[in-house]
Amino acid sequence: MIKAISTFLSHRFVSTLKLFPKMSFIPVDAESHFPIQNLPYGVFSTEENPHHRIGVAIGDQILDLSVVKHLFTGPELKNSQHVFEMETLNAFMGMTRAAWCEARATLQKILSASEATLRDDSGLRQKAFVPQNKAKMHLPARIGDYTDFYSSKNHAYNVGCMFRGPENALMPNWTYLPVGYHGRASSVIISGTPVRRPNGQTRADESKPPVFGPCRLMDIELEMAFFVGGPSNNLGTNIPMAKAEEHIFGMVVMNDWSARDIQKWEYVPLGPFLAKSIGTSISPWVVTMEALKPFVTDNLPQDPPALPHLSHPDNYNFDIKLDVSIKVPDASEPAVVSRSNFKYMYWTMKQQLVHHTSNGCNVNAGDLMGSGTISGTTEDSYGSLLELSWKGSKTVDVGGGHTRKFLQDGDEAILTGYCEGNGYKIGFGTCRGTILPANPI
């Protein structure tokens, strides 16, 4: 009975707050990724206050939630305001979806142009907001585990064609389950962190033994990822499809840097290893699934149909526009080399999560799950240089008369993603990183 009353009050509280206007008293440029319809979470610090704290992006500002935690007075959060004083989002991510929705409704209320609580309290307002250009962003969560999937059929088919031919492009299991591998959480890094070209074993000529030296085929992978949320499932139990949405907190743009020549030599028989642990960059702002709901689009048809435990009739695919740009040292501006979209995913995030736990594997709030490279149906929508250069057989125009097949030292990769609403954008900011030279051998 108590739980039912709490649920009713929570829903009533959220519904009431939804009546407030969607315009904020904080100015928001039309091209901004961070209108009041978005309100993504991140972790930041400043030179004046190096303590890591949770913030929400609004326009070109960050709302410091540690300063306004007392304003979260709904039934789900009034006794849990301490989660906004933490140095990471893990505790908040570990709450229920009802708490996430209530927090979003509260934020939309206190940031609304018609709400005086924060707008007219000059002292509180001065303490609560930090310009984004004065902040340093950090990883939003303590990432205990990181899994990377391989869920874009276009990408999987392209890579399969390169190495096995069209007739054997997809492995027999690919259309039956979301293929993935356990990655290295310690090398997940925040956008802006440089990535050093790795040294490793490669074998360019099959008639000769391998050699150890700097990677020659440095690549990017255009991905998105979601953070797991909600209470953890115990080891030996699964998350069923009916509960999957309650465990998907929000999304980031991701670049899974890849050393293709190292990967080619080492991946048999157990898959990615050192070629993938050199760095995995993520955008700093976690966009919640509630903010992305208006951009739900049709799931891609699956043939054969997913097995019953992986089947879900509701759509859980999203129209998120994705761009990849490369800035080479001798060019004045970055050049867009690919325009793709998250809607090209064959396996949905729900299916990824359900499959991941179907054997009883336990997942925790703050775990990160990557989509795998996202490629569209046309050559200008491929999500990796491996595809854009078709295994190095052609060059990619990177602007200013320069071309690339793979990344050179000093090149910067810049990934962006956003949804386009009626007069506004829901975006993730940028996911960027620059290649540093390999360490001397």
C-alpha positions as CSV (number, residue, x, y, z in Angstrom):
1,M,0.0,0.0,0.0
2,I,2.8,2.4,0.9
3,K,4.6,1.7,-2.3
4,A,1.4,2.3,-4.3
5,I,0.8,5.6,-2.6
6,S,4.4,6.7,-3.2
7,T,4.2,5.8,-6.9
8,F,0.9,7.7,-7.2
9,L,2.3,10.8,-5.6
10,S,5.5,10.6,-7.7
11,H,3.5,10.4,-10.9
12,R,1.2,13.2,-9.8
13,F,4.3,15.4,-8.8
14,V,5.9,14.8,-12.2
15,S,2.7,15.4,-14.1
16,T,2.2,18.7,-12.3
17,L,5.7,19.9,-13.1
18,K,5.2,19.1,-16.8
19,L,2.7,22.0,-16.9
20,F,5.5,24.5,-16.6
21,P,6.7,26.2,-19.8
22,K,9.7,24.8,-21.6
23,M,11.5,28.1,-22.0
24,S,14.3,28.9,-19.5
25,F,15.4,32.2,-18.0
26,I,18.9,31.1,-19.0
27,P,19.5,32.3,-22.6
28,V,19.9,29.4,-25.0
29,D,21.1,29.9,-28.6
30,A,19.1,28.2,-31.3
31,E,22.1,26.1,-32.3
32,S,22.9,25.1,-28.7
33,H,22.9,21.4,-27.8
34,F,21.5,22.2,-24.4
35,P,18.0,23.8,-24.3
36,I,15.7,23.1,-21.4
37,Q,14.3,20.2,-23.3
38,N,17.6,18.4,-22.9
39,L,19.2,19.0,-19.4
40,P,22.0,16.4,-19.6
41,Y,24.1,15.4,-16.6
42,G,27.9,15.7,-16.3
43,V,30.7,16.0,-13.7
44,F,32.8,19.1,-13.7
45,S,35.3,21.2,-11.7
46,T,36.7,24.7,-11.9
47,E,40.0,26.3,-11.2
48,E,38.5,28.1,-8.1
49,N,36.9,24.8,-6.9
50,P,38.7,21.7,-8.0
51,H,36.2,19.4,-6.3
52,H,34.3,17.2,-8.7
53,R,30.6,17.9,-8.7
54,I,27.5,17.0,-10.7
55,G,26.1,19.6,-13.0
56,V,23.4,20.0,-15.7
57,A,24.1,21.8,-19.0
58,I,21.7,24.6,-19.9
59,G,22.7,26.9,-22.7
60,D,26.3,27.9,-22.2
61,Q,26.0,27.4,-18.4
62,I,26.3,24.5,-15.9
63,L,23.8,24.3,-13.0
64,D,25.7,23.0,-10.0
65,L,23.3,20.4,-8.4
66,S,25.3,20.4,-5.1
67,V,24.1,24.0,-4.7
68,V,20.4,23.4,-5.5
69,K,20.0,19.9,-4.1
70,H,17.5,21.3,-1.5
71,L,15.1,22.1,-4.3
72,F,14.5,18.4,-5.1
73,T,11.6,17.9,-2.8
74,G,9.5,15.3,-4.6
75,P,8.6,12.0,-3.0
76,E,11.4,10.1,-4.7
77,L,14.2,12.5,-4.0
78,K,13.4,14.5,-0.8
79,N,15.2,11.9,1.3
80,S,18.0,11.3,-1.2
81,Q,19.2,14.8,-2.0
82,H,22.7,13.7,-1.0
83,V,23.1,11.9,-4.4
84,F,23.7,15.4,-5.9
85,E,26.7,16.0,-3.6
86,M,28.6,13.0,-4.9
87,E,31.7,13.2,-7.2
88,T,30.1,10.9,-9.8
89,L,26.6,10.1,-11.0
90,N,26.7,6.5,-9.9
91,A,24.5,6.9,-6.9
92,F,21.9,8.9,-8.9
93,M,22.1,6.4,-11.7
94,G,21.5,3.6,-9.3
95,M,18.1,5.0,-8.3
96,T,14.8,4.1,-10.0
97,R,13.5,5.5,-13.3
98,A,10.8,7.3,-11.2
99,A,13.5,9.2,-9.4
100,W,15.2,10.1,-12.7
101,C,11.9,11.4,-14.1
102,E,11.2,13.4,-11.0
103,A,14.6,15.0,-11.1
104,R,14.1,16.0,-14.7
105,A,10.7,17.5,-13.9
106,T,12.2,19.5,-11.0
107,L,15.0,20.8,-13.2
108,Q,12.6,21.9,-15.9
109,K,10.5,23.6,-13.2
110,I,13.3,25.6,-11.5
111,L,14.9,26.5,-14.8
112,S,11.7,27.7,-16.3
113,A,11.3,31.4,-17.2
114,S,8.1,31.5,-15.1
115,E,9.6,30.1,-11.9
116,A,11.0,32.6,-9.5
117,T,12.8,30.3,-7.0
118,L,16.1,30.3,-8.8
119,R,15.5,33.0,-11.3
120,D,15.0,35.8,-8.7
121,D,17.3,34.7,-5.9
122,S,20.5,36.5,-7.0
123,G,22.7,35.0,-4.3
124,L,21.6,31.4,-5.0
125,R,21.8,32.0,-8.8
126,Q,25.3,33.4,-8.6
127,K,26.5,30.3,-6.7
128,A,24.5,27.8,-8.7
129,F,25.7,28.6,-12.3
130,V,29.1,28.2,-13.8
131,P,30.0,29.1,-17.4
132,Q,30.8,26.0,-19.4
133,N,34.0,27.7,-20.7
134,K,35.3,28.0,-17.1
135,A,34.7,24.3,-16.3
136,K,36.8,21.2,-16.7
137,M,34.7,18.1,-17.5
138,H,35.4,14.7,-16.0
139,L,34.1,11.1,-16.6
140,P,30.5,11.3,-15.5
141,A,30.6,8.0,-13.6
142,R,32.9,5.5,-12.1
143,I,32.9,2.9,-14.8
144,G,33.2,-0.5,-13.3
145,D,32.7,-2.4,-16.5
146,Y,32.7,-1.6,-20.2
147,T,31.2,-3.7,-23.0
148,D,31.4,-2.9,-26.7
149,F,28.9,-4.4,-29.1
150,Y,29.0,-4.9,-32.9
151,S,25.4,-3.9,-33.7
152,S,25.4,-2.0,-36.9
153,K,24.6,-4.4,-39.8
154,N,26.0,-2.1,-42.4
155,H,29.4,-1.9,-40.6
156,A,29.5,-5.6,-39.9
157,Y,28.7,-6.4,-43.5
158,N,31.3,-3.9,-44.8
159,V,34.1,-5.3,-42.7
160,G,33.1,-8.8,-43.5
161,C,33.2,-8.1,-47.2
162,M,36.7,-6.7,-46.9
163,F,38.1,-9.8,-45.2
164,R,35.9,-12.7,-46.1
165,G,33.9,-11.6,-49.2
166,P,30.2,-10.8,-49.6
167,E,29.1,-14.4,-49.3
168,N,30.6,-14.8,-45.8
169,A,30.4,-11.2,-44.7
170,L,28.2,-11.9,-41.6
171,M,29.1,-14.7,-39.2
172,P,26.3,-17.2,-38.7
173,N,25.5,-15.9,-35.2
174,W,25.3,-12.2,-36.1
175,T,21.6,-12.0,-36.9
176,Y,20.7,-14.1,-33.8
177,L,22.3,-12.2,-31.0
178,P,24.1,-8.9,-30.3
179,V,27.7,-9.8,-30.7
180,G,30.0,-8.0,-28.2
181,Y,33.1,-8.2,-26.1
182,H,34.2,-7.1,-22.6
183,G,36.4,-4.0,-23.0
184,R,38.9,-2.2,-20.7
185,A,37.1,0.2,-18.4
186,S,40.4,1.8,-17.2
187,S,41.1,3.3,-20.6
188,V,37.7,5.0,-21.1
189,I,38.5,8.7,-21.2
190,I,36.7,12.0,-21.3
191,S,36.5,14.1,-24.5
192,G,39.6,16.2,-25.1
193,T,42.0,13.7,-23.6
194,P,44.8,13.0,-26.2
195,V,45.4,9.4,-27.3
196,R,48.9,8.1,-27.8
197,R,49.7,6.0,-30.9
198,P,50.3,2.5,-29.5
199,N,53.2,0.2,-30.0
200,G,52.4,-3.4,-30.7
201,Q,52.9,-6.5,-32.7
202,T,52.0,-6.4,-36.3
203,R,52.5,-8.7,-39.3
204,A,52.2,-7.0,-42.6
205,D,53.6,-9.9,-44.6
206,E,52.3,-13.4,-43.8
207,S,55.6,-14.9,-45.0
208,K,57.5,-13.1,-42.3
209,P,57.3,-13.1,-38.5
210,P,55.7,-10.3,-36.6
211,V,57.5,-7.1,-35.6
212,F,57.0,-4.8,-32.6
213,G,56.6,-1.1,-33.3
214,P,54.2,1.9,-33.7
215,C,50.8,1.2,-35.1
216,R,50.5,2.3,-38.7
217,L,46.8,2.0,-39.2
218,M,45.3,4.2,-36.5
219,D,41.5,4.5,-36.8
220,I,38.4,5.9,-35.2
221,E,35.1,4.2,-34.6
222,L,31.9,6.3,-34.5
223,E,29.8,4.9,-31.7
224,M,27.3,5.8,-29.1
225,A,27.1,4.2,-25.7
226,F,24.6,4.0,-22.8
227,F,25.1,4.0,-19.1
228,V,23.4,1.3,-17.1
229,G,21.2,2.5,-14.3
230,G,18.7,1.3,-11.7
231,P,19.3,-1.2,-8.9
232,S,21.8,-3.9,-9.9
233,N,20.7,-7.4,-10.8
234,N,22.2,-10.1,-8.6
235,L,24.7,-12.5,-10.1
236,G,22.8,-15.4,-11.5
237,T,19.7,-13.3,-12.4
238,N,18.8,-11.6,-15.6
239,I,17.1,-8.4,-16.7
240,P,14.0,-9.3,-18.7
241,M,12.9,-7.3,-21.7
242,A,9.9,-5.9,-19.7
243,K,12.4,-4.3,-17.2
244,A,15.1,-3.3,-19.6
245,E,14.1,0.4,-20.0
246,E,14.3,0.8,-16.2
247,H,18.0,0.1,-16.5
248,I,19.1,2.4,-19.3
249,F,19.9,5.8,-17.8
250,G,21.2,7.8,-20.7
251,M,23.6,8.1,-23.7
252,V,26.9,9.6,-24.8
253,V,28.8,9.8,-28.1
254,M,31.8,7.5,-28.1
255,N,35.0,7.0,-30.2
256,D,36.5,3.6,-29.7
257,W,40.1,4.3,-31.0
258,S,41.4,1.2,-32.9
259,A,44.8,0.1,-34.0
260,R,43.8,-1.9,-37.1
261,D,47.2,-3.5,-37.9
262,I,47.6,-4.6,-34.3
263,Q,44.0,-5.8,-34.3
264,K,44.4,-7.9,-37.5
265,W,47.3,-9.9,-36.0
266,E,46.1,-10.4,-32.4
267,Y,42.3,-10.9,-32.7
268,V,42.4,-14.6,-33.6
269,P,41.0,-16.6,-31.8
270,L,39.7,-14.5,-28.8
271,G,38.9,-11.2,-30.4
272,P,39.9,-7.5,-29.6
273,F,42.6,-7.0,-27.0
274,L,45.5,-4.4,-27.1
275,A,44.3,-2.8,-30.3
276,K,41.2,-1.6,-28.4
277,S,42.5,-0.7,-24.9
278,I,44.5,2.4,-26.1
279,G,41.6,4.7,-25.3
280,T,37.9,5.0,-25.6
281,S,36.7,8.6,-25.7
282,I,33.2,9.6,-24.6
283,S,31.4,13.0,-24.7
284,P,31.1,14.6,-21.3
285,W,27.3,15.1,-21.1
286,V,24.9,12.1,-20.5
287,V,21.6,12.8,-22.3
288,T,18.8,11.0,-20.5
289,M,16.4,8.6,-22.3
290,E,13.5,10.9,-21.2
291,A,15.1,13.7,-23.3
292,L,15.5,11.4,-26.2
293,K,11.9,10.0,-26.2
294,P,10.5,12.5,-28.7
295,F,13.1,11.1,-31.3
296,V,12.1,7.5,-31.1
297,T,12.0,5.9,-34.6
298,D,11.2,2.5,-36.0
299,N,13.4,-0.5,-35.1
300,L,15.1,-2.0,-38.1
301,P,13.5,-5.2,-39.4
302,Q,15.2,-8.3,-38.0
303,D,15.5,-11.3,-40.2
304,P,15.2,-13.9,-38.8
305,P,13.0,-12.6,-36.0
306,A,14.7,-12.2,-32.7
307,L,14.3,-15.1,-30.3
308,P,11.4,-14.6,-27.8
309,H,13.6,-13.3,-24.9
310,L,15.1,-10.7,-27.3
311,S,11.9,-9.6,-28.9
312,H,10.2,-6.3,-28.1
313,P,7.4,-4.9,-30.2
314,D,7.8,-1.3,-29.0
315,N,10.3,0.9,-30.9
316,Y,13.5,1.7,-29.1
317,N,15.6,3.1,-31.9
318,F,16.5,6.8,-32.0
319,D,17.0,9.4,-34.8
320,I,20.3,10.9,-33.6
321,K,22.3,12.6,-36.3
322,L,26.1,11.9,-36.1
323,D,29.0,13.6,-37.7
324,V,32.7,12.7,-37.9
325,S,35.2,15.5,-38.6
326,I,39.0,15.3,-38.8
327,K,41.3,18.3,-38.2
328,V,44.8,17.8,-39.6
329,P,47.6,20.0,-38.4
330,D,48.1,21.8,-41.8
331,A,44.4,22.5,-42.3
332,S,42.7,25.6,-40.9
333,E,39.3,23.9,-40.2
334,P,38.1,20.4,-39.5
335,A,36.6,18.5,-42.4
336,V,33.5,16.4,-42.2
337,V,34.3,12.9,-43.4
338,S,31.1,11.1,-42.4
339,R,27.5,11.8,-41.6
340,S,25.7,8.9,-40.1
341,N,22.7,8.2,-37.7
342,F,22.1,6.1,-34.7
343,K,18.9,4.8,-36.4
344,Y,21.0,2.4,-38.4
345,M,21.5,0.2,-35.4
346,Y,20.2,-3.4,-36.1
347,W,20.2,-4.5,-32.4
348,T,18.6,-2.1,-29.9
349,M,19.9,-1.0,-26.6
350,K,17.2,-3.1,-24.9
351,Q,18.3,-6.2,-26.8
352,Q,21.9,-5.5,-25.9
353,L,21.2,-5.2,-22.2
354,V,18.9,-8.2,-22.1
355,H,21.3,-10.4,-24.0
356,H,24.2,-9.2,-21.8
357,T,22.4,-10.4,-18.6
358,S,20.6,-13.4,-20.1
359,N,23.2,-15.8,-18.7
360,G,22.9,-14.2,-15.2
361,C,25.7,-11.7,-15.6
362,N,25.3,-8.9,-13.1
363,V,25.5,-5.3,-14.3
364,N,25.8,-2.2,-12.1
365,A,24.9,1.5,-12.3
366,G,27.6,3.3,-14.2
367,D,28.6,0.4,-16.4
368,L,29.1,1.5,-20.0
369,M,27.8,-0.3,-23.1
370,G,29.0,0.8,-26.6
371,S,27.0,0.3,-29.7
372,G,29.8,-0.7,-32.0
373,T,30.7,1.3,-35.1
374,I,27.6,3.0,-36.6
375,S,27.6,3.0,-40.5
376,G,24.9,4.0,-42.8
377,T,24.0,2.7,-46.2
378,T,26.1,5.1,-48.3
379,E,29.9,5.6,-48.5
380,D,29.7,9.0,-46.9
381,S,27.9,7.6,-43.8
382,Y,30.5,5.0,-42.9
383,G,31.7,5.2,-39.3
384,S,35.4,4.3,-39.6
385,L,38.4,5.1,-41.8
386,L,38.7,1.4,-42.4
387,E,35.5,1.6,-44.3
388,L,35.9,5.2,-45.7
389,S,39.3,4.3,-47.2
390,W,38.0,0.7,-47.9
391,K,41.0,-1.0,-46.1
392,G,43.4,1.7,-47.4
393,S,42.6,1.2,-51.1
394,K,41.5,4.9,-51.5
395,T,42.0,8.2,-49.8
396,V,39.7,10.3,-47.7
397,D,39.5,14.1,-48.3
398,V,40.2,15.9,-44.9
399,G,40.2,19.5,-46.3
400,G,42.8,22.0,-47.4
401,G,44.1,19.7,-50.1
402,H,45.0,17.0,-47.6
403,T,44.0,13.3,-47.6
404,R,44.2,10.4,-45.2
405,K,43.8,6.7,-45.3
406,F,44.3,6.4,-41.5
407,L,45.2,8.9,-38.8
408,Q,48.6,10.5,-38.6
409,D,50.2,12.1,-35.5
410,G,48.6,15.4,-34.6
411,D,45.3,14.6,-36.3
412,E,42.2,15.4,-34.2
413,A,39.0,13.4,-34.5
414,I,35.8,15.3,-33.6
415,L,32.5,13.4,-33.2
416,T,29.2,15.1,-32.6
417,G,25.6,13.9,-32.2
418,Y,22.3,15.7,-31.9
419,C,18.5,15.2,-32.4
420,E,16.6,17.9,-34.2
421,G,13.3,19.1,-32.7
422,N,11.0,21.9,-33.8
423,G,13.3,24.9,-33.3
424,Y,15.7,23.2,-30.9
425,K,18.4,20.6,-30.7
426,I,19.0,17.9,-28.2
427,G,22.8,17.3,-28.3
428,F,25.7,15.6,-26.6
429,G,28.4,18.2,-27.1
430,T,31.6,17.0,-28.8
431,C,33.7,13.8,-28.4
432,R,37.2,14.7,-29.5
433,G,40.8,13.6,-29.2
434,T,44.2,14.2,-30.8
435,I,46.8,11.5,-31.7
436,L,50.1,11.8,-30.0
437,P,53.3,10.1,-31.3
438,A,54.1,6.6,-30.1
439,N,56.5,6.3,-27.1
440,P,60.1,5.5,-28.2
441,I,60.8,1.8,-28.2
